[in-house]
Amino acid sequence: MNTSSNTVGTRHSHRAITMDFTTTSGKHLLVRVPLTLFDDLSLKIGNSYKANYWIVARCNEVERLSHETIEHMSI
């Protein structure tokens, strides 16, 4: 799985985790995920390390979609 060109940095607050990474195409992203959602994802797929990289992989997948496809998905 090709996730990103840089290590994922994370910052935690009492309500959310903020992920700081660069996608495979070189875009810098800050993704904020509520801790309740992140904790559920971590439990579902095994641990927080896997949850971090699952989110990064999904961001890389969405980035490769056309703008039209992304707009259509948000309707």
HUQUIGI-V725598 format. One record per backbone hydrogen bond with DSSP energy under -1.0 kcal/mol. NH is the residue of the N-H (numbers start at 1). CO is the residue of the C=O. If there is no record, write none. Layout:
BEGIN
nh = (NH,NH)
co = (CO,CO)
END
This chain:
BEGIN
nh = (5,9,11,13,17,18,19,20,21,23,26,29,31,33,35,38,39,40,41,42,43,44,45,46,51,52,53,54,55,56,57,58,59,60,61,62,63,64,65,70,71,72,73,74)
co = (22,20,18,16,33,11,31,9,29,27,23,21,19,17,15,34,35,36,37,38,39,40,41,42,47,48,49,50,51,52,53,54,55,56,57,58,59,60,62,66,67,68,69,70)
END
